[in-house]
Amino acid sequence: MDYNDYLKLATDYSIKQWGFDIVRFAGEEEGWRYFSCTRDGRPHYSSLPMAIRVNKHGEIETLEGDLRLRVNFMAYQLESKSQY
């Protein structure tokens, strides 16, 4: 699978599970690709973005705790670097 296949799987899962329409790539580690999922224009009082990981077989896992926070942080770091 290439990058776009992983992104499509993550986006479809995010929309189906939470109605989140923004999926940001956060990195790759040990065969898993990590993504941060959120929605456009969400109010400041809503919950934190969700985090998922996808492997080459198309399996998707929702991440919790410190790993969820780390994935969200990495996604925003990558996004801010690409803007410059």
C-alpha positions as CSV (number, residue, x, y, z in Angstrom):
1,M,0.0,0.0,0.0
2,D,1.1,3.5,-0.6
3,Y,0.6,6.6,1.4
4,N,-2.7,7.5,-0.2
5,D,-4.2,4.1,0.6
6,Y,-3.3,4.5,4.3
7,L,-4.8,8.0,4.3
8,K,-8.0,6.8,2.7
9,L,-8.4,4.0,5.2
10,A,-7.8,6.4,8.1
11,T,-10.2,9.1,6.7
12,D,-13.0,6.6,6.0
13,Y,-12.6,5.2,9.6
14,S,-12.5,8.6,11.1
15,I,-15.6,9.8,9.4
16,K,-17.5,6.6,10.1
17,Q,-16.5,6.4,13.8
18,W,-16.5,10.0,14.9
19,G,-17.6,12.2,12.0
20,F,-14.1,13.7,12.0
21,D,-13.2,15.1,8.5
22,I,-9.6,16.1,9.1
23,V,-6.9,13.4,9.2
24,R,-3.3,14.4,9.7
25,F,-0.3,12.1,9.2
26,A,1.8,11.8,12.3
27,G,4.6,9.3,11.4
28,E,5.5,5.7,10.8
29,E,6.9,3.2,13.2
30,E,7.4,-0.6,13.0
31,G,5.0,-1.0,10.1
32,W,2.3,1.2,11.5
33,R,1.3,4.6,10.1
34,Y,-0.1,7.0,12.7
35,F,-2.8,9.6,12.1
36,S,-4.5,12.3,14.2
37,C,-8.2,12.8,13.5
38,T,-10.3,15.8,14.2
39,R,-13.1,17.9,12.7
40,D,-13.0,21.3,11.1
41,G,-14.3,24.1,13.3
42,R,-14.8,22.0,16.4
43,P,-15.6,24.2,19.4
44,H,-12.8,24.8,21.9
45,Y,-14.7,22.8,24.6
46,S,-14.9,19.6,22.6
47,S,-12.7,16.6,23.3
48,L,-9.1,16.1,22.1
49,P,-8.5,14.8,18.6
50,M,-8.5,11.1,18.3
51,A,-5.5,9.1,17.2
52,I,-5.4,5.9,15.2
53,R,-2.8,3.7,13.5
54,V,-3.1,1.6,10.4
55,N,-0.9,-1.4,9.3
56,K,-0.1,-2.7,5.9
57,H,-3.0,-5.3,6.2
58,G,-5.5,-2.5,6.6
59,E,-6.0,-3.1,10.3
60,I,-6.9,0.0,12.3
61,E,-6.5,0.6,16.0
62,T,-7.7,3.5,18.1
63,L,-5.0,4.8,20.5
64,E,-5.5,5.9,24.0
65,G,-3.5,7.7,26.8
66,D,0.0,9.0,26.3
67,L,0.3,7.4,22.9
68,R,-2.8,9.3,21.7
69,L,-1.3,12.6,23.0
70,R,2.0,11.9,21.4
71,V,0.5,11.1,18.0
72,N,-1.6,14.3,18.1
73,F,1.5,16.3,19.0
74,M,3.6,14.7,16.2
75,A,0.9,15.4,13.6
76,Y,0.7,19.1,14.5
77,Q,4.5,19.3,14.5
78,L,4.7,17.8,11.0
79,E,2.0,20.1,9.8
80,S,3.7,23.2,11.2
81,K,7.0,22.3,9.6
82,S,5.4,21.8,6.2
83,Q,3.9,25.3,6.3
84,Y,7.3,27.0,6.3
